[in-house]
Amino acid sequence: MTRTVTAGLDGSAESRAAAMGAPPTPLGQWGRAAREAELRGLPLKIVHVWEPVPDPMAQAPLLGPETHQHRTERSEMGAPPAEGWGSIPREAAEELRLRHPGVEVVGEQVSGSAGEVLVEASKGAALLVLGSRALGGVGGFLVGSVGLSVVAHAESPVVLVRAGEQAADEHRTDPAGIPSTATPFRPVVLGLDTDHPDETLIEFAFDAALRRATSLRVVHAWFPPPYYAYGMPVDPPLHEALALEQSQALTEALSPWRQKYPDVETVEVSRFGSAAEQLVEASGEASLVVVGRRIRRGALGAHIGHVTHAVLHHATAPVAVVAHG
């Protein structure tokens, strides 16, 4: 079975941004999912979820006001009629085919719980792309409970893209200081824990940088171990020794990947402090921020992790969450 880049679509502005780029979008500008499909040479699959609203409808909308209205209208009609059922993904697919004739686009509409449907759809996907409302200003994403649930349970990489995201936002500014698709991509940023340098996470980031013909900026943050810091005054020589040790650990973790991807310029950043804060800061100049999520199948269930959770809510670039063992 051919793998796909899959976009979750519910009719809201943020979902349309994930699939096509927030409307209105000029011809030639790719939405995140379409651009990923082009970069990977894979088909694009649009999955539209119809989720009946409980009666009485007492809960606030999870996926935005447009989705809430769409779901309410469908719910009032009972079961979705044959005529028009599937029109949303079909129309989206037709629009994308016109914009991007080199990409095979398919669409389907599925009834059920949005979170469960999208997690199931991710199983056959090389990448799942979801939309998220922007917080405005320099803020990050507003990730609802459905998005967080999908990120926490999907075992394929999941990319969150904000409504309003444009193709040019992923590129460096032109000589006039304006982002342009004619300029090179901004760097890909990877957050890496050198104590657990997972191969799946690292390879995804290197591959993303290679496909974009851009550099990879690897961010590693560290704090002194408790047995160093507890009750001890500031010790500059000790701090320098720890910094060197952490920097060397990062270099060692990346060494085989530099050899495997010799065409990817790799910049190592090992700094004292909060990993989340450093990644959020780096996102301002990134085309994509890549973070990990450890797969847990124990009694405590799936979770995202505090660094990834913070990056999802505060990064200003699209965020890829890569599940790993």
ROKEMI-684424 format. One record per residue (C-alpha): x, y, z; residue in one letter. Coordinates in nm, 4 decimals, padded with zeros to 6 digits, always signed. Layout:
<nodes>
          u          v          w   res
          X          Y          Z     a
...
</nodes>
This chain:
<nodes>
          u          v          w   res
   +00.0000   +00.0000   +00.0000     m
   +00.1350   +00.3434   -00.0985     t
   +00.1837   +00.5689   +00.2000     r
   +00.0357   +00.9171   +00.1934     t
   +00.0658   +01.2589   +00.3451     v
   -00.2715   +01.2903   +00.5189     t
   -00.4473   +01.6134   +00.6143     a
   -00.7273   +01.6222   +00.8688     g
   -01.0057   +01.8516   +00.7430     l
   -01.3188   +01.9586   +00.9277     d
   -01.4239   +02.2671   +00.7317     g
   -01.2720   +02.5134   +00.9768     s
   -01.0199   +02.7797   +00.8816     a
   -00.7379   +02.6010   +01.0606     e
   -00.8060   +02.2726   +00.8820     s
   -00.8173   +02.4445   +00.5456     r
   -00.4848   +02.6048   +00.6342     a
   -00.3382   +02.2610   +00.6944     a
   -00.4695   +02.1240   +00.3673     a
   -00.4411   +02.4206   +00.1356     m
   -00.3126   +02.7313   +00.3091     g
   -00.5559   +02.9656   +00.4804     a
   -00.7971   +03.1148   +00.2273     p
   -00.7632   +03.3284   +00.0327     p
   -00.4359   +03.1807   -00.0950     t
   -00.2795   +03.2905   -00.4261     p
   -00.2297   +03.0238   -00.6903     l
   +00.1127   +02.8689   -00.6597     g
   +00.1238   +02.8949   -00.2803     q
   +00.1161   +02.5537   -00.1164     w
   -00.0476   +02.4560   +00.2026     g
   +00.1631   +02.2587   +00.4443     r
   +00.0209   +01.9178   +00.3543     a
   +00.0450   +01.9785   -00.0206     a
   +00.4034   +02.1010   +00.0136     r
   +00.4985   +01.7983   +00.2205     e
   +00.3433   +01.5691   -00.0409     a
   +00.5440   +01.7409   -00.3120     e
   +00.8679   +01.7267   -00.1132     l
   +00.8197   +01.3557   -00.0418     r
   +00.6800   +01.2541   -00.3795     g
   +00.3724   +01.1033   -00.2139     l
   -00.0045   +01.1270   -00.2719     p
   -00.2031   +01.3699   -00.0570     l
   -00.5068   +01.2306   +00.1219     k
   -00.7688   +01.4628   +00.2715     i
   -00.9769   +01.3102   +00.5505     v
   -01.2889   +01.5028   +00.6494     h
   -01.4473   +01.3944   +00.9774     v
   -01.8207   +01.4250   +01.0357     w
   -01.8861   +01.3953   +01.4078     e
   -02.2525   +01.4092   +01.5198     p
   -02.3184   +01.6581   +01.7983     v
   -02.4685   +01.5114   +02.1201     p
   -02.8276   +01.6140   +02.1997     d
   -02.8566   +01.8343   +02.3985     p
   -02.5433   +02.0035   +02.2693     m
   -02.3822   +02.1276   +02.5887     a
   -02.0146   +02.1230   +02.5102     q
   -01.8130   +02.4050   +02.3593     a
   -01.6789   +02.3371   +02.0069     p
   -01.3431   +02.1624   +02.0032     l
   -01.2353   +02.2435   +01.6507     l
   -01.3486   +02.6028   +01.6057     g
   -01.6750   +02.7908   +01.5378     p
   -01.6874   +02.6981   +01.1696     e
   -01.6668   +02.3300   +01.2610     t
   -01.9283   +02.3708   +01.5334     h
   -02.1734   +02.5267   +01.2873     q
   -02.1013   +02.2595   +01.0254     h
   -02.1481   +01.9786   +01.2758     r
   -02.4689   +02.1326   +01.4136     t
   -02.6202   +02.1670   +01.0682     e
   -02.5334   +01.8045   +00.9881     r
   -02.6662   +01.6852   +01.3258     s
   -03.0017   +01.8580   +01.2758     e
   -03.0362   +01.6655   +00.9515     m
   -02.9755   +01.3327   +01.1261     g
   -02.7672   +01.0872   +00.9250     a
   -02.5734   +01.2591   +00.6458     p
   -02.7679   +01.2459   +00.3173     p
   -02.6226   +01.0688   +00.0178     a
   -02.6311   +01.3894   -00.1852     e
   -02.3536   +01.6207   -00.0703     g
   -02.1974   +01.3636   +00.1601     w
   -01.8296   +01.3804   +00.0841     g
   -01.8572   +01.7132   -00.1013     s
   -01.6176   +01.8921   +00.1314     i
   -01.3151   +01.6632   +00.0770     p
   -01.4073   +01.6327   -00.2921     r
   -01.4110   +02.0108   -00.3378     e
   -01.0876   +02.0476   -00.1431     a
   -00.9225   +01.7770   -00.3545     a
   -01.0389   +01.9411   -00.6777     e
   -00.9034   +02.2772   -00.5668     e
   -00.5679   +02.1247   -00.4777     l
   -00.5451   +01.9351   -00.8068     r
   -00.5898   +02.2630   -00.9914     l
   -00.3217   +02.4319   -00.7861     r
   -00.0772   +02.1426   -00.7768     h
   -00.1188   +01.9201   -01.0838     p
   +00.1950   +01.7233   -00.9983     g
   +00.0455   +01.5868   -00.6751     v
   -00.2052   +01.3016   -00.6655     e
   -00.4897   +01.4122   -00.4378     v
   -00.7626   +01.1907   -00.2934     v
   -01.0323   +01.2715   -00.0397     g
   -01.2680   +01.0834   +00.1842     e
   -01.5283   +01.1643   +00.4446     q
   -01.5600   +00.9535   +00.7596     v
   -01.8207   +00.9589   +01.0347     s
   -01.7082   +00.9158   +01.3939     g
   -01.5058   +01.0696   +01.6737     s
   -01.2597   +01.3201   +01.5249     a
   -00.9733   +01.2095   +01.7474     g
   -01.0250   +00.8396   +01.6835     e
   -01.0735   +00.8820   +01.3079     v
   -00.7582   +01.0915   +01.2674     l
   -00.5470   +00.8542   +01.4759     v
   -00.6705   +00.5667   +01.2599     e
   -00.5965   +00.7673   +00.9431     a
   -00.2420   +00.8302   +01.0638     s
   -00.1655   +00.4568   +01.0611     k
   -00.1375   +00.4537   +00.6830     g
   +00.0331   +00.7898   +00.6581     a
   +00.3950   +00.8938   +00.6304     a
   +00.2832   +01.2195   +00.7890     l
   -00.0399   +01.3563   +00.9376     l
   -00.1027   +01.7306   +00.9103     v
   -00.3475   +01.9073   +01.1423     l
   -00.4604   +02.2677   +01.1622     g
   -00.4577   +02.4853   +01.4695     s
   -00.5841   +02.8333   +01.5375     r
   -00.3204   +03.1031   +01.5821     a
   -00.3140   +03.2991   +01.9059     l
   -00.2244   +03.6240   +01.7300     g
   +00.0723   +03.8549   +01.7649     g
   +00.3866   +03.6560   +01.8304     v
   +00.2005   +03.3849   +02.0186     g
   +00.1945   +03.0206   +01.9226     g
   -00.0822   +02.7704   +01.8590     f
   -00.4179   +02.7209   +02.0224     l
   -00.4235   +02.3410   +02.0295     v
   -00.7604   +02.1963   +02.1260     g
   -00.8308   +01.8707   +02.3023     s
   -00.8792   +01.6813   +01.9754     v
   -00.5433   +01.7969   +01.8388     g
   -00.3641   +01.7120   +02.1624     l
   -00.5278   +01.3687   +02.1734     s
   -00.4225   +01.2921   +01.8166     v
   -00.0650   +01.4075   +01.8827     v
   -00.0545   +01.1926   +02.1965     a
   -00.1814   +00.8755   +02.0276     h
   -00.0704   +00.8851   +01.6631     a
   +00.2428   +00.6839   +01.5959     e
   +00.3128   +00.8551   +01.2633     s
   +00.4712   +01.2022   +01.2707     p
   +00.2123   +01.4787   +01.3193     v
   +00.2607   +01.8357   +01.1967     v
   +00.0616   +02.1244   +01.3459     l
   +00.0172   +02.4252   +01.1169     v
   -00.1545   +02.7506   +01.2078     r
   -00.4420   +02.9086   +01.0194     a
   -00.2987   +03.1907   +00.8127     g
   +00.0290   +03.0092   +00.7509     e
   +00.1613   +03.0877   +00.4035     q
   +00.4206   +02.9093   +00.1931     a
   +00.6485   +03.2133   +00.1998     a
   +00.6583   +03.2036   +00.5815     d
   +00.8848   +02.8987   +00.5582     e
   +01.1411   +03.0869   +00.3507     h
   +01.4037   +03.3490   +00.4210     r
   +01.3207   +03.7087   +00.3410     t
   +01.4162   +03.8557   +00.0048     d
   +01.6467   +04.1605   -00.0311     p
   +01.3484   +04.3848   +00.0449     a
   +01.2903   +04.2026   +00.3740     g
   +00.9771   +04.0208   +00.2562     i
   +00.9340   +03.6411   +00.2846     p
   +00.9277   +03.4835   -00.0616     s
   +00.9042   +03.1312   -00.2003     t
   +01.1850   +03.2294   -00.4378     a
   +01.4329   +03.2385   -00.1490     t
   +01.5812   +02.9364   +00.0365     p
   +01.3952   +02.7670   +00.3175     f
   +01.4568   +02.8758   +00.6734     r
   +01.6444   +02.6154   +00.8821     p
   +01.4780   +02.3095   +01.0303     v
   +01.5125   +02.3091   +01.4102     v
   +01.5446   +01.9850   +01.6079     l
   +01.5132   +01.9568   +01.9840     g
   +01.7364   +01.6723   +02.1013     l
   +01.7897   +01.5029   +02.4358     d
   +02.1427   +01.3601   +02.4248     t
   +02.0579   +01.1133   +02.7014     d
   +01.8072   +00.9490   +02.4656     h
   +01.9042   +01.0428   +02.1054     p
   +01.6352   +00.8478   +01.9219     d
   +01.7154   +00.7530   +01.5610     e
   +01.3583   +00.7987   +01.4340     t
   +01.3481   +01.1579   +01.5570     l
   +01.6938   +01.2491   +01.4277     i
   +01.6388   +01.0921   +01.0865     e
   +01.3078   +01.2735   +01.0417     f
   +01.4772   +01.6087   +01.1077     a
   +01.7751   +01.5419   +00.8785     f
   +01.5418   +01.4187   +00.6036     d
   +01.3211   +01.7284   +00.6395     a
   +01.6252   +01.9557   +00.6079     a
   +01.7583   +01.7624   +00.3075     l
   +01.4256   +01.7795   +00.1234     r
   +01.4146   +02.1546   +00.1813     r
   +01.7826   +02.2009   +00.0850     a
   +01.8341   +02.3902   +00.4081     t
   +02.0386   +02.3613   +00.7252     s
   +01.9512   +02.1724   +01.0423     l
   +01.9838   +02.3546   +01.3743     r
   +02.0011   +02.1053   +01.6612     v
   +01.9107   +02.2531   +01.9996     v
   +02.0176   +02.0768   +02.3177     h
   +01.9420   +02.2327   +02.6564     a
   +02.0863   +02.1154   +02.9849     w
   +02.0893   +02.1769   +03.3589     f
   +02.3544   +02.0592   +03.6064     p
   +02.2740   +01.7258   +03.7722     p
   +02.1253   +01.7689   +04.1228     p
   +02.4336   +01.6265   +04.2890     y
   +02.6409   +01.9057   +04.1273     y
   +02.4057   +02.1934   +04.1979     a
   +02.2495   +02.1198   +04.5342     y
   +02.3822   +02.3489   +04.8014     g
   +02.6838   +02.4582   +04.5966     m
   +02.7787   +02.8174   +04.5140     p
   +02.8314   +02.9298   +04.1566     v
   +03.1480   +02.7674   +04.0228     d
   +03.2516   +02.9021   +03.6777     p
   +03.5131   +02.6306   +03.6108     p
   +03.2589   +02.3599   +03.6934     l
   +02.9998   +02.5249   +03.4699     h
   +03.2489   +02.5382   +03.1820     e
   +03.3382   +02.1720   +03.2329     a
   +02.9715   +02.0727   +03.2273     l
   +02.9092   +02.2853   +02.9175     a
   +03.1978   +02.1165   +02.7367     l
   +03.0738   +01.7735   +02.8401     e
   +02.7234   +01.8465   +02.7106     q
   +02.8565   +01.9922   +02.3847     s
   +03.0706   +01.6857   +02.3256     q
   +02.7733   +01.4577   +02.3925     a
   +02.5741   +01.6444   +02.1279     l
   +02.8573   +01.6196   +01.8744     t
   +02.8896   +01.2471   +01.9409     e
   +02.5159   +01.1870   +01.9001     a
   +02.5111   +01.3675   +01.5645     l
   +02.8366   +01.2330   +01.4222     s
   +02.6914   +00.9305   +01.2364     p
   +02.4068   +01.1430   +01.0997     w
   +02.6448   +01.4032   +00.9617     r
   +02.8108   +01.1201   +00.7713     q
   +02.4773   +00.9827   +00.6488     k
   +02.3565   +01.3282   +00.5390     y
   +02.6732   +01.5053   +00.4222     p
   +02.4745   +01.7593   +00.2189     d
   +02.2907   +01.8898   +00.5259     v
   +02.4705   +02.1723   +00.7030     e
   +02.4308   +02.0986   +01.0736     t
   +02.4552   +02.3644   +01.3426     v
   +02.4893   +02.2425   +01.7007     e
   +02.3533   +02.4560   +01.9840     v
   +02.4149   +02.3287   +02.3377     s
   +02.3102   +02.5765   +02.6054     r
   +02.2310   +02.5890   +02.9730     f
   +01.8618   +02.6501   +03.0429     g
   +01.5086   +02.5500   +02.9501     s
   +01.4699   +02.3336   +02.6393     a
   +01.1184   +02.4646   +02.5743     a
   +01.2262   +02.8283   +02.5923     e
   +01.5210   +02.7714   +02.3601     q
   +01.3110   +02.5861   +02.1034     l
   +01.0381   +02.8496   +02.1094     v
   +01.3014   +03.1188   +02.0566     e
   +01.4574   +02.9225   +01.7681     a
   +01.1147   +02.8750   +01.6057     s
   +01.1122   +03.2420   +01.5081     g
   +01.3667   +03.1699   +01.2340     e
   +01.2607   +02.8149   +01.1449     a
   +01.0648   +02.6562   +00.8620     s
   +00.9824   +02.3612   +01.0881     l
   +01.0461   +02.2681   +01.4520     v
   +01.0891   +01.8951   +01.5183     v
   +01.0300   +01.7531   +01.8665     v
   +00.9767   +01.4030   +01.9997     g
   +00.7133   +01.2136   +02.1936     r
   +00.7971   +00.8898   +02.3659     r
   +00.5495   +00.6079   +02.2954     i
   +00.4121   +00.4679   +02.6178     r
   +00.1852   +00.1655   +02.6297     r
   +00.1775   +00.1187   +03.0061     g
   -00.0943   +00.1861   +03.2599     a
   -00.0304   +00.5601   +03.2548     l
   -00.1236   +00.5766   +02.8876     g
   -00.0046   +00.8164   +02.6194     a
   +00.1197   +01.1641   +02.6937     h
   +00.3052   +01.4362   +02.5096     i
   +00.5739   +01.5512   +02.7529     g
   +00.6150   +01.8991   +02.8990     h
   +00.8730   +02.0276   +02.6483     v
   +00.6726   +01.9175   +02.3437     t
   +00.3521   +02.0478   +02.5031     h
   +00.5106   +02.3898   +02.5607     a
   +00.6539   +02.4047   +02.2076     v
   +00.3147   +02.3167   +02.0569     l
   +00.1521   +02.6062   +02.2383     h
   +00.4206   +02.8720   +02.1923     h
   +00.6223   +02.8053   +01.8759     a
   +00.5698   +03.0451   +01.5868     t
   +00.6661   +02.7948   +01.3128     a
   +00.4936   +02.4673   +01.2203     p
   +00.5762   +02.1902   +01.4671     v
   +00.6368   +01.8239   +01.3824     a
   +00.5895   +01.5770   +01.6684     v
   +00.7663   +01.2471   +01.6036     v
   +00.6653   +00.9480   +01.8154     a
   +00.9516   +00.7177   +01.9102     h
   +01.0322   +00.4296   +02.1413     g
</nodes>
